[in-house]
Amino acid sequence: KVDDTLGVFHTHAVAGFLGGILTGVFAEPELCNLFLPVTNSRGGVYGGSGGKQVLKQIAGGFSIIGWNVVITTIICLVIKLVVPLRMPDNELLIGDDAVHGEEAYA
């Protein structure tokens, strides 16, 4: 088990995936032509072939999720060989601030 005390999952994973999809939805055609070698690319709200860009963004998001799952698993397994990934239950009851000698909101 790994604690997500900083809310990394919903901050980076959910918001990043949603931002990527919405980029495909709202991609403005003239700006796409400035930055992409593919002409006539457009977001979903601009009609035409805009749905293709949304699908590309979703596919890209899932490929990043797959990459992150593999790499994060490897990193966590290596770290777990050195230190535990989770505090013991008795220390969790005290609180991580107290265990580290910190005082929050004093």
Biopython code that builds the backbone (N, CA, C, O; Angstrom):
import numpy as np
from Bio.PDB.StructureBuilder import StructureBuilder

atoms = [
    (1, "LYS", "N", (0.834, -1.189, 0.000)),
    (1, "LYS", "CA", (0.000, 0.000, 0.000)),
    (1, "LYS", "C", (0.878, 1.252, 0.000)),
    (1, "LYS", "O", (1.946, 1.284, 0.611)),
    (2, "VAL", "N", (0.406, 2.263, -0.690)),
    (2, "VAL", "CA", (1.099, 3.548, -0.744)),
    (2, "VAL", "C", (0.099, 4.633, -0.375)),
    (2, "VAL", "O", (-1.005, 4.673, -0.918)),
    (3, "ASP", "N", (0.475, 5.508, 0.540)),
    (3, "ASP", "CA", (-0.393, 6.614, 0.923)),
    (3, "ASP", "C", (-0.289, 7.739, -0.099)),
    (3, "ASP", "O", (0.789, 8.010, -0.628)),
    (4, "ASP", "N", (-1.395, 8.379, -0.369)),
    (4, "ASP", "CA", (-1.429, 9.552, -1.255)),
    (4, "ASP", "C", (-1.838, 10.756, -0.414)),
    (4, "ASP", "O", (-2.892, 11.354, -0.632)),
    (5, "THR", "N", (-0.994, 11.098, 0.543)),
    (5, "THR", "CA", (-1.341, 12.154, 1.498)),
    (5, "THR", "C", (-1.360, 13.535, 0.858)),
    (5, "THR", "O", (-2.008, 14.439, 1.385)),
    (6, "LEU", "N", (-0.682, 13.721, -0.239)),
    (6, "LEU", "CA", (-0.643, 15.035, -0.878)),
    (6, "LEU", "C", (-1.699, 15.185, -1.971)),
    (6, "LEU", "O", (-1.778, 16.232, -2.613)),
    (7, "GLY", "N", (-2.496, 14.166, -2.184)),
    (7, "GLY", "CA", (-3.529, 14.240, -3.210)),
    (7, "GLY", "C", (-2.952, 14.285, -4.616)),
    (7, "GLY", "O", (-3.483, 14.970, -5.490)),
    (8, "VAL", "N", (-1.874, 13.562, -4.833)),
    (8, "VAL", "CA", (-1.197, 13.590, -6.122)),
    (8, "VAL", "C", (-2.066, 12.989, -7.218)),
    (8, "VAL", "O", (-2.059, 13.470, -8.352)),
    (9, "PHE", "N", (-2.818, 11.937, -6.886)),
    (9, "PHE", "CA", (-3.603, 11.268, -7.926)),
    (9, "PHE", "C", (-4.645, 12.196, -8.532)),
    (9, "PHE", "O", (-4.684, 12.383, -9.748)),
    (10, "HIS", "N", (-5.486, 12.776, -7.688)),
    (10, "HIS", "CA", (-6.540, 13.608, -8.274)),
    (10, "HIS", "C", (-6.002, 14.928, -8.813)),
    (10, "HIS", "O", (-6.590, 15.503, -9.729)),
    (11, "THR", "N", (-4.904, 15.413, -8.266)),
    (11, "THR", "CA", (-4.347, 16.673, -8.753)),
    (11, "THR", "C", (-3.689, 16.501, -10.116)),
    (11, "THR", "O", (-3.923, 17.305, -11.018)),
    (12, "HIS", "N", (-2.884, 15.483, -10.275)),
    (12, "HIS", "CA", (-2.121, 15.320, -11.503)),
    (12, "HIS", "C", (-2.776, 14.359, -12.493)),
    (12, "HIS", "O", (-2.862, 14.662, -13.683)),
    (13, "ALA", "N", (-3.234, 13.210, -12.016)),
    (13, "ALA", "CA", (-3.782, 12.205, -12.939)),
    (13, "ALA", "C", (-5.139, 12.624, -13.488)),
    (13, "ALA", "O", (-5.330, 12.685, -14.702)),
    (14, "VAL", "N", (-6.065, 12.908, -12.608)),
    (14, "VAL", "CA", (-7.416, 13.232, -13.064)),
    (14, "VAL", "C", (-7.435, 14.578, -13.792)),
    (14, "VAL", "O", (-7.978, 14.683, -14.892)),
    (15, "ALA", "N", (-6.846, 15.600, -13.182)),
    (15, "ALA", "CA", (-6.850, 16.921, -13.811)),
    (15, "ALA", "C", (-6.043, 16.930, -15.104)),
    (15, "ALA", "O", (-6.437, 17.591, -16.066)),
    (16, "GLY", "N", (-4.931, 16.216, -15.147)),
    (16, "GLY", "CA", (-4.125, 16.154, -16.370)),
    (16, "GLY", "C", (-4.843, 15.438, -17.495)),
    (16, "GLY", "O", (-4.802, 15.880, -18.643)),
    (17, "PHE", "N", (-5.501, 14.330, -17.173)),
    (17, "PHE", "CA", (-6.247, 13.584, -18.191)),
    (17, "PHE", "C", (-7.412, 14.422, -18.718)),
    (17, "PHE", "O", (-7.645, 14.484, -19.925)),
    (18, "LEU", "N", (-8.134, 15.057, -17.812)),
    (18, "LEU", "CA", (-9.248, 15.904, -18.233)),
    (18, "LEU", "C", (-8.755, 17.092, -19.065)),
    (18, "LEU", "O", (-9.386, 17.457, -20.056)),
    (19, "GLY", "N", (-7.635, 17.692, -18.667)),
    (19, "GLY", "CA", (-7.069, 18.799, -19.440)),
    (19, "GLY", "C", (-6.644, 18.372, -20.829)),
    (19, "GLY", "O", (-6.804, 19.123, -21.791)),
    (20, "GLY", "N", (-6.102, 17.169, -20.937)),
    (20, "GLY", "CA", (-5.713, 16.653, -22.248)),
    (20, "GLY", "C", (-6.911, 16.424, -23.150)),
    (20, "GLY", "O", (-6.880, 16.757, -24.334)),
    (21, "ILE", "N", (-7.962, 15.856, -22.589)),
    (21, "ILE", "CA", (-9.173, 15.626, -23.390)),
    (21, "ILE", "C", (-9.780, 16.959, -23.812)),
    (21, "ILE", "O", (-10.171, 17.123, -24.968)),
    (22, "LEU", "N", (-9.859, 17.904, -22.892)),
    (22, "LEU", "CA", (-10.460, 19.195, -23.226)),
    (22, "LEU", "C", (-9.617, 19.979, -24.232)),
    (22, "LEU", "O", (-10.141, 20.816, -24.967)),
    (23, "THR", "N", (-8.329, 19.711, -24.264)),
    (23, "THR", "CA", (-7.494, 20.311, -25.301)),
    (23, "THR", "C", (-7.961, 19.836, -26.671)),
    (23, "THR", "O", (-8.011, 20.618, -27.620)),
    (24, "GLY", "N", (-8.300, 18.562, -26.772)),
    (24, "GLY", "CA", (-8.831, 18.041, -28.027)),
    (24, "GLY", "C", (-10.205, 18.586, -28.352)),
    (24, "GLY", "O", (-10.563, 18.718, -29.522)),
    (25, "VAL", "N", (-10.980, 18.904, -27.320)),
    (25, "VAL", "CA", (-12.317, 19.437, -27.547)),
    (25, "VAL", "C", (-12.258, 20.881, -28.038)),
    (25, "VAL", "O", (-12.979, 21.256, -28.962)),
    (26, "PHE", "N", (-11.393, 21.693, -27.415)),
    (26, "PHE", "CA", (-11.382, 23.129, -27.693)),
    (26, "PHE", "C", (-10.206, 23.600, -28.558)),
    (26, "PHE", "O", (-9.937, 24.800, -28.615)),
    (27, "ALA", "N", (-9.508, 22.692, -29.223)),
    (27, "ALA", "CA", (-8.371, 23.074, -30.067)),
    (27, "ALA", "C", (-8.834, 23.988, -31.201)),
    (27, "ALA", "O", (-9.640, 23.582, -32.039)),
    (28, "GLU", "N", (-8.332, 25.200, -31.227)),
    (28, "GLU", "CA", (-8.729, 26.204, -32.216)),
    (28, "GLU", "C", (-7.992, 25.940, -33.530)),
    (28, "GLU", "O", (-6.767, 25.824, -33.521)),
    (29, "PRO", "N", (-8.697, 25.841, -34.654)),
    (29, "PRO", "CA", (-8.072, 25.422, -35.926)),
    (29, "PRO", "C", (-6.893, 26.281, -36.363)),
    (29, "PRO", "O", (-5.883, 25.729, -36.799)),
    (30, "GLU", "N", (-6.975, 27.601, -36.268)),
    (30, "GLU", "CA", (-5.871, 28.444, -36.730)),
    (30, "GLU", "C", (-4.624, 28.244, -35.880)),
    (30, "GLU", "O", (-3.513, 28.246, -36.411)),
    (31, "LEU", "N", (-4.786, 28.069, -34.567)),
    (31, "LEU", "CA", (-3.632, 27.819, -33.714)),
    (31, "LEU", "C", (-3.043, 26.432, -33.962)),
    (31, "LEU", "O", (-1.828, 26.250, -33.886)),
    (32, "CYS", "N", (-3.899, 25.458, -34.258)),
    (32, "CYS", "CA", (-3.407, 24.117, -34.586)),
    (32, "CYS", "C", (-2.530, 24.154, -35.828)),
    (32, "CYS", "O", (-1.511, 23.465, -35.890)),
    (33, "ASN", "N", (-2.917, 24.951, -36.814)),
    (33, "ASN", "CA", (-2.129, 25.052, -38.044)),
    (33, "ASN", "C", (-0.773, 25.695, -37.789)),
    (33, "ASN", "O", (0.176, 25.436, -38.530)),
    (34, "LEU", "N", (-0.661, 26.535, -36.750)),
    (34, "LEU", "CA", (0.626, 27.157, -36.422)),
    (34, "LEU", "C", (1.604, 26.151, -35.824)),
    (34, "LEU", "O", (2.805, 26.236, -36.077)),
    (35, "PHE", "N", (1.108, 25.207, -35.041)),
    (35, "PHE", "CA", (1.986, 24.342, -34.263)),
    (35, "PHE", "C", (2.060, 22.903, -34.752)),
    (35, "PHE", "O", (2.991, 22.179, -34.398)),
    (36, "LEU", "N", (1.098, 22.480, -35.556)),
    (36, "LEU", "CA", (1.069, 21.083, -35.991)),
    (36, "LEU", "C", (1.421, 20.966, -37.460)),
    (36, "LEU", "O", (1.003, 21.799, -38.265)),
    (37, "PRO", "N", (2.187, 19.941, -37.825)),
    (37, "PRO", "CA", (2.473, 19.737, -39.242)),
    (37, "PRO", "C", (1.245, 19.224, -40.002)),
    (37, "PRO", "O", (1.226, 19.254, -41.233)),
    (38, "VAL", "N", (0.223, 18.757, -39.283)),
    (38, "VAL", "CA", (-1.000, 18.269, -39.904)),
    (38, "VAL", "C", (-1.948, 19.442, -40.081)),
    (38, "VAL", "O", (-2.350, 20.065, -39.099)),
    (39, "THR", "N", (-2.304, 19.746, -41.299)),
    (39, "THR", "CA", (-3.207, 20.870, -41.530)),
    (39, "THR", "C", (-4.652, 20.447, -41.309)),
    (39, "THR", "O", (-4.973, 19.258, -41.298)),
    (40, "ASN", "N", (-5.510, 21.433, -41.135)),
    (40, "ASN", "CA", (-6.947, 21.224, -40.930)),
    (40, "ASN", "C", (-7.264, 20.421, -39.680)),
    (40, "ASN", "O", (-8.271, 19.714, -39.646)),
    (41, "SER", "N", (-6.430, 20.514, -38.654)),
    (41, "SER", "CA", (-6.719, 19.886, -37.378)),
    (41, "SER", "C", (-7.600, 20.835, -36.577)),
    (41, "SER", "O", (-7.389, 22.047, -36.602)),
    (42, "ARG", "N", (-8.566, 20.304, -35.881)),
    (42, "ARG", "CA", (-9.498, 21.156, -35.139)),
    (42, "ARG", "C", (-10.046, 20.390, -33.945)),
    (42, "ARG", "O", (-10.053, 19.160, -33.917)),
    (43, "GLY", "N", (-10.501, 21.147, -32.968)),
    (43, "GLY", "CA", (-11.123, 20.556, -31.795)),
    (43, "GLY", "C", (-12.544, 20.111, -32.071)),
    (43, "GLY", "O", (-13.122, 20.438, -33.107)),
    (44, "GLY", "N", (-13.094, 19.368, -31.141)),
    (44, "GLY", "CA", (-14.425, 18.814, -31.306)),
    (44, "GLY", "C", (-15.524, 19.843, -31.447)),
    (44, "GLY", "O", (-16.511, 19.586, -32.136)),
    (45, "VAL", "N", (-15.390, 20.995, -30.820)),
    (45, "VAL", "CA", (-16.457, 21.997, -30.888)),
    (45, "VAL", "C", (-16.457, 22.755, -32.209)),
    (45, "VAL", "O", (-17.394, 23.503, -32.488)),
    (46, "TYR", "N", (-15.427, 22.577, -33.023)),
    (46, "TYR", "CA", (-15.340, 23.284, -34.300)),
    (46, "TYR", "C", (-15.879, 22.454, -35.461)),
    (46, "TYR", "O", (-15.762, 22.859, -36.618)),
    (47, "GLY", "N", (-16.460, 21.312, -35.166)),
    (47, "GLY", "CA", (-17.105, 20.500, -36.198)),
    (47, "GLY", "C", (-16.126, 19.803, -37.121)),
    (47, "GLY", "O", (-14.925, 19.753, -36.854)),
    (48, "GLY", "N", (-16.642, 19.280, -38.185)),
    (48, "GLY", "CA", (-15.802, 18.590, -39.167)),
    (48, "GLY", "C", (-15.161, 17.353, -38.580)),
    (48, "GLY", "O", (-15.844, 16.494, -38.021)),
    (49, "SER", "N", (-13.843, 17.263, -38.707)),
    (49, "SER", "CA", (-13.103, 16.097, -38.210)),
    (49, "SER", "C", (-12.605, 16.310, -36.784)),
    (49, "SER", "O", (-11.635, 15.676, -36.369)),
    (50, "GLY", "N", (-13.252, 17.186, -36.037)),
    (50, "GLY", "CA", (-12.813, 17.501, -34.674)),
    (50, "GLY", "C", (-12.842, 16.329, -33.715)),
    (50, "GLY", "O", (-12.059, 16.269, -32.767)),
    (51, "GLY", "N", (-13.747, 15.398, -33.965)),
    (51, "GLY", "CA", (-13.814, 14.228, -33.099)),
    (51, "GLY", "C", (-12.556, 13.386, -33.143)),
    (51, "GLY", "O", (-12.217, 12.720, -32.165)),
    (52, "LYS", "N", (-11.860, 13.411, -34.274)),
    (52, "LYS", "CA", (-10.607, 12.656, -34.385)),
    (52, "LYS", "C", (-9.568, 13.181, -33.409)),
    (52, "LYS", "O", (-8.829, 12.397, -32.813)),
    (53, "GLN", "N", (-9.498, 14.509, -33.234)),
    (53, "GLN", "CA", (-8.519, 15.084, -32.319)),
    (53, "GLN", "C", (-8.832, 14.684, -30.880)),
    (53, "GLN", "O", (-7.921, 14.402, -30.101)),
    (54, "VAL", "N", (-10.107, 14.658, -30.526)),
    (54, "VAL", "CA", (-10.497, 14.226, -29.178)),
    (54, "VAL", "C", (-10.066, 12.779, -28.959)),
    (54, "VAL", "O", (-9.526, 12.449, -27.903)),
    (55, "LEU", "N", (-10.296, 11.919, -29.937)),
    (55, "LEU", "CA", (-9.883, 10.512, -29.814)),
    (55, "LEU", "C", (-8.365, 10.381, -29.700)),
    (55, "LEU", "O", (-7.867, 9.535, -28.958)),
    (56, "LYS", "N", (-7.630, 11.218, -30.435)),
    (56, "LYS", "CA", (-6.167, 11.200, -30.327)),
    (56, "LYS", "C", (-5.734, 11.613, -28.923)),
    (56, "LYS", "O", (-4.806, 11.031, -28.361)),
    (57, "GLN", "N", (-6.405, 12.620, -28.355)),
    (57, "GLN", "CA", (-6.066, 13.068, -27.011)),
    (57, "GLN", "C", (-6.363, 11.981, -25.980)),
    (57, "GLN", "O", (-5.584, 11.776, -25.049)),
    (58, "ILE", "N", (-7.484, 11.286, -26.144)),
    (58, "ILE", "CA", (-7.835, 10.199, -25.218)),
    (58, "ILE", "C", (-6.827, 9.061, -25.332)),
    (58, "ILE", "O", (-6.383, 8.523, -24.318)),
    (59, "ALA", "N", (-6.461, 8.689, -26.564)),
    (59, "ALA", "CA", (-5.466, 7.628, -26.764)),
    (59, "ALA", "C", (-4.122, 8.032, -26.162)),
    (59, "ALA", "O", (-3.447, 7.218, -25.532)),
    (60, "GLY", "N", (-3.741, 9.288, -26.360)),
    (60, "GLY", "CA", (-2.496, 9.773, -25.765)),
    (60, "GLY", "C", (-2.543, 9.734, -24.253)),
    (60, "GLY", "O", (-1.561, 9.374, -23.604)),
    (61, "GLY", "N", (-3.680, 10.104, -23.692)),
    (61, "GLY", "CA", (-3.826, 10.064, -22.235)),
    (61, "GLY", "C", (-3.688, 8.652, -21.685)),
    (61, "GLY", "O", (-3.024, 8.438, -20.671)),
    (62, "PHE", "N", (-4.315, 7.689, -22.352)),
    (62, "PHE", "CA", (-4.206, 6.303, -21.901)),
    (62, "PHE", "C", (-2.796, 5.756, -22.060)),
    (62, "PHE", "O", (-2.358, 4.945, -21.245)),
    (63, "SER", "N", (-2.078, 6.184, -23.094)),
    (63, "SER", "CA", (-0.689, 5.725, -23.237)),
    (63, "SER", "C", (0.184, 6.286, -22.119)),
    (63, "SER", "O", (1.074, 5.598, -21.620)),
    (64, "ILE", "N", (-0.066, 7.525, -21.730)),
    (64, "ILE", "CA", (0.679, 8.114, -20.609)),
    (64, "ILE", "C", (0.332, 7.403, -19.309)),
    (64, "ILE", "O", (1.214, 7.147, -18.490)),
    (65, "ILE", "N", (-0.945, 7.079, -19.109)),
    (65, "ILE", "CA", (-1.348, 6.335, -17.907)),
    (65, "ILE", "C", (-0.624, 4.995, -17.852)),
    (65, "ILE", "O", (-0.110, 4.610, -16.802)),
    (66, "GLY", "N", (-0.578, 4.280, -18.984)),
    (66, "GLY", "CA", (0.134, 3.002, -19.025)),
    (66, "GLY", "C", (1.605, 3.151, -18.696)),
    (66, "GLY", "O", (2.151, 2.379, -17.908)),
    (67, "TRP", "N", (2.245, 4.136, -19.292)),
    (67, "TRP", "CA", (3.656, 4.398, -19.027)),
    (67, "TRP", "C", (3.874, 4.698, -17.546)),
    (67, "TRP", "O", (4.796, 4.156, -16.934)),
    (68, "ASN", "N", (3.035, 5.555, -16.965)),
    (68, "ASN", "CA", (3.190, 5.923, -15.562)),
    (68, "ASN", "C", (2.972, 4.752, -14.619)),
    (68, "ASN", "O", (3.664, 4.637, -13.607)),
    (69, "VAL", "N", (2.019, 3.881, -14.935)),
    (69, "VAL", "CA", (1.787, 2.708, -14.089)),
    (69, "VAL", "C", (3.027, 1.822, -14.071)),
    (69, "VAL", "O", (3.451, 1.371, -13.007)),
    (70, "VAL", "N", (3.603, 1.573, -15.224)),
    (70, "VAL", "CA", (4.789, 0.704, -15.305)),
    (70, "VAL", "C", (5.981, 1.340, -14.586)),
    (70, "VAL", "O", (6.610, 0.698, -13.745)),
    (71, "ILE", "N", (6.293, 2.588, -14.908)),
    (71, "ILE", "CA", (7.477, 3.238, -14.335)),
    (71, "ILE", "C", (7.315, 3.468, -12.835)),
    (71, "ILE", "O", (8.260, 3.253, -12.076)),
    (72, "THR", "N", (6.130, 3.903, -12.396)),
    (72, "THR", "CA", (5.914, 4.131, -10.961)),
    (72, "THR", "C", (5.991, 2.828, -10.192)),
    (72, "THR", "O", (6.513, 2.806, -9.077)),
    (73, "THR", "N", (5.485, 1.740, -10.757)),
    (73, "THR", "CA", (5.589, 0.437, -10.097)),
    (73, "THR", "C", (7.049, 0.034, -9.928)),
    (73, "THR", "O", (7.442, -0.443, -8.864)),
    (74, "ILE", "N", (7.840, 0.218, -10.953)),
    (74, "ILE", "CA", (9.270, -0.117, -10.859)),
    (74, "ILE", "C", (9.946, 0.743, -9.795)),
    (74, "ILE", "O", (10.709, 0.225, -8.979)),
    (75, "ILE", "N", (9.679, 2.038, -9.792)),
    (75, "ILE", "CA", (10.296, 2.936, -8.816)),
    (75, "ILE", "C", (9.897, 2.541, -7.396)),
    (75, "ILE", "O", (10.746, 2.479, -6.506)),
    (76, "CYS", "N", (8.602, 2.273, -7.183)),
    (76, "CYS", "CA", (8.139, 1.900, -5.844)),
    (76, "CYS", "C", (8.734, 0.572, -5.387)),
    (76, "CYS", "O", (9.067, 0.421, -4.212)),
    (77, "LEU", "N", (8.874, -0.393, -6.295)),
    (77, "LEU", "CA", (9.473, -1.670, -5.914)),
    (77, "LEU", "C", (10.940, -1.504, -5.531)),
    (77, "LEU", "O", (11.412, -2.161, -4.603)),
    (78, "VAL", "N", (11.656, -0.646, -6.223)),
    (78, "VAL", "CA", (13.057, -0.399, -5.875)),
    (78, "VAL", "C", (13.158, 0.318, -4.529)),
    (78, "VAL", "O", (13.992, -0.040, -3.698)),
    (79, "ILE", "N", (12.322, 1.319, -4.311)),
    (79, "ILE", "CA", (12.335, 2.042, -3.033)),
    (79, "ILE", "C", (11.963, 1.108, -1.888)),
    (79, "ILE", "O", (12.533, 1.193, -0.800)),
    (80, "LYS", "N", (10.997, 0.209, -2.139)),
    (80, "LYS", "CA", (10.539, -0.727, -1.111)),
    (80, "LYS", "C", (11.657, -1.659, -0.657)),
    (80, "LYS", "O", (11.609, -2.173, 0.460)),
    (81, "LEU", "N", (12.656, -1.885, -1.495)),
    (81, "LEU", "CA", (13.800, -2.703, -1.100)),
    (81, "LEU", "C", (14.648, -2.007, -0.037)),
    (81, "LEU", "O", (15.360, -2.663, 0.724)),
    (82, "VAL", "N", (14.568, -0.670, 0.010)),
    (82, "VAL", "CA", (15.396, 0.111, 0.931)),
    (82, "VAL", "C", (14.614, 0.548, 2.170)),
    (82, "VAL", "O", (15.075, 0.358, 3.295)),
    (83, "VAL", "N", (13.447, 1.125, 1.968)),
    (83, "VAL", "CA", (12.618, 1.618, 3.073)),
    (83, "VAL", "C", (11.163, 1.219, 2.818)),
    (83, "VAL", "O", (10.769, 1.007, 1.671)),
    (84, "PRO", "N", (10.363, 1.115, 3.888)),
    (84, "PRO", "CA", (8.943, 0.814, 3.661)),
    (84, "PRO", "C", (8.230, 1.997, 3.019)),
    (84, "PRO", "O", (8.592, 3.152, 3.241)),
    (85, "LEU", "N", (7.217, 1.693, 2.224)),
    (85, "LEU", "CA", (6.460, 2.743, 1.549)),
    (85, "LEU", "C", (5.352, 3.315, 2.424)),
    (85, "LEU", "O", (4.769, 4.347, 2.093)),
    (86, "ARG", "N", (5.064, 2.657, 3.528)),
    (86, "ARG", "CA", (3.974, 3.089, 4.395)),
    (86, "ARG", "C", (4.437, 3.063, 5.841)),
    (86, "ARG", "O", (5.184, 2.177, 6.254)),
    (87, "MET", "N", (3.979, 4.051, 6.605)),
    (87, "MET", "CA", (4.305, 4.091, 8.036)),
    (87, "MET", "C", (3.563, 2.974, 8.758)),
    (87, "MET", "O", (2.478, 2.581, 8.327)),
    (88, "PRO", "N", (4.127, 2.452, 9.853)),
    (88, "PRO", "CA", (3.389, 1.452, 10.644)),
    (88, "PRO", "C", (2.101, 2.057, 11.217)),
    (88, "PRO", "O", (2.010, 3.270, 11.409)),
    (89, "ASP", "N", (1.110, 1.201, 11.486)),
    (89, "ASP", "CA", (-0.191, 1.681, 11.956)),
    (89, "ASP", "C", (-0.092, 2.470, 13.262)),
    (89, "ASP", "O", (-0.803, 3.460, 13.436)),
    (90, "ASN", "N", (0.784, 2.045, 14.186)),
    (90, "ASN", "CA", (0.887, 2.772, 15.463)),
    (90, "ASN", "C", (1.432, 4.187, 15.251)),
    (90, "ASN", "O", (1.047, 5.103, 15.977)),
    (91, "GLU", "N", (2.308, 4.381, 14.284)),
    (91, "GLU", "CA", (2.802, 5.722, 13.991)),
    (91, "GLU", "C", (1.762, 6.551, 13.240)),
    (91, "GLU", "O", (1.707, 7.770, 13.405)),
    (92, "LEU", "N", (0.934, 5.899, 12.415)),
    (92, "LEU", "CA", (-0.130, 6.611, 11.728)),
    (92, "LEU", "C", (-1.154, 7.167, 12.713)),
    (92, "LEU", "O", (-1.718, 8.238, 12.491)),
    (93, "LEU", "N", (-1.394, 6.433, 13.806)),
    (93, "LEU", "CA", (-2.340, 6.914, 14.820)),
    (93, "LEU", "C", (-1.815, 8.170, 15.513)),
    (93, "LEU", "O", (-2.591, 9.066, 15.845)),
    (94, "ILE", "N", (-0.512, 8.239, 15.730)),
    (94, "ILE", "CA", (0.093, 9.423, 16.345)),
    (94, "ILE", "C", (0.031, 10.600, 15.382)),
    (94, "ILE", "O", (-0.198, 11.741, 15.783)),
    (95, "GLY", "N", (0.234, 10.309, 14.142)),
    (95, "GLY", "CA", (0.253, 11.348, 13.112)),
    (95, "GLY", "C", (1.657, 11.538, 12.588)),
    (95, "GLY", "O", (2.622, 11.489, 13.351)),
    (96, "ASP", "N", (1.780, 11.755, 11.288)),
    (96, "ASP", "CA", (3.115, 11.852, 10.697)),
    (96, "ASP", "C", (3.837, 13.114, 11.142)),
    (96, "ASP", "O", (5.067, 13.124, 11.182)),
    (97, "ASP", "N", (3.116, 14.180, 11.479)),
    (97, "ASP", "CA", (3.778, 15.400, 11.974)),
    (97, "ASP", "C", (4.500, 15.110, 13.274)),
    (97, "ASP", "O", (5.654, 15.502, 13.443)),
    (98, "ALA", "N", (3.830, 14.421, 14.203)),
    (98, "ALA", "CA", (4.437, 14.128, 15.506)),
    (98, "ALA", "C", (5.598, 13.156, 15.378)),
    (98, "ALA", "O", (6.611, 13.302, 16.061)),
    (99, "VAL", "N", (5.454, 12.167, 14.506)),
    (99, "VAL", "CA", (6.518, 11.178, 14.329)),
    (99, "VAL", "C", (7.799, 11.857, 13.829)),
    (99, "VAL", "O", (8.897, 11.460, 14.219)),
    (100, "HIS", "N", (7.670, 12.854, 12.989)),
    (100, "HIS", "CA", (8.838, 13.553, 12.441)),
    (100, "HIS", "C", (9.277, 14.728, 13.310)),
    (100, "HIS", "O", (10.192, 15.467, 12.945)),
    (101, "GLY", "N", (8.627, 14.898, 14.457)),
    (101, "GLY", "CA", (9.017, 15.985, 15.356)),
    (101, "GLY", "C", (8.536, 17.362, 14.879)),
    (101, "GLY", "O", (9.100, 18.387, 15.261)),
    (102, "GLU", "N", (7.523, 17.376, 14.068)),
    (102, "GLU", "CA", (6.967, 18.636, 13.565)),
    (102, "GLU", "C", (5.737, 19.002, 14.367)),
    (102, "GLU", "O", (5.117, 18.159, 15.014)),
    (103, "GLU", "N", (5.400, 20.276, 14.308)),
    (103, "GLU", "CA", (4.201, 20.746, 14.991)),
    (103, "GLU", "C", (3.420, 21.613, 14.021)),
    (103, "GLU", "O", (3.856, 22.704, 13.656)),
    (104, "ALA", "N", (2.264, 21.119, 13.607)),
    (104, "ALA", "CA", (1.466, 21.841, 12.634)),
    (104, "ALA", "C", (0.498, 22.772, 13.323)),
    (104, "ALA", "O", (-0.077, 22.431, 14.357)),
    (105, "TYR", "N", (0.318, 23.943, 12.752)),
    (105, "TYR", "CA", (-0.654, 24.923, 13.234)),
    (105, "TYR", "C", (-0.459, 25.272, 14.691)),
    (105, "TYR", "O", (-1.427, 25.415, 15.439)),
    (106, "ALA", "N", (0.791, 25.409, 15.096)),
    (106, "ALA", "CA", (1.083, 25.724, 16.499)),
    (106, "ALA", "C", (0.982, 27.223, 16.757)),
    (106, "ALA", "O", (1.194, 27.672, 17.883)),
]
sb = StructureBuilder()
sb.init_structure("model")
sb.init_model(0)
sb.init_chain("A")
sb.init_seg("    ")
for serial, (resi, resn, name, xyz) in enumerate(atoms, 1):
    if name == "N":
        sb.init_residue(resn, " ", resi, " ")
    sb.init_atom(name, np.array(xyz, "f"), 0.0, 1.0, " ", f" {name:<3s}", serial, name[0])
structure = sb.get_structure()
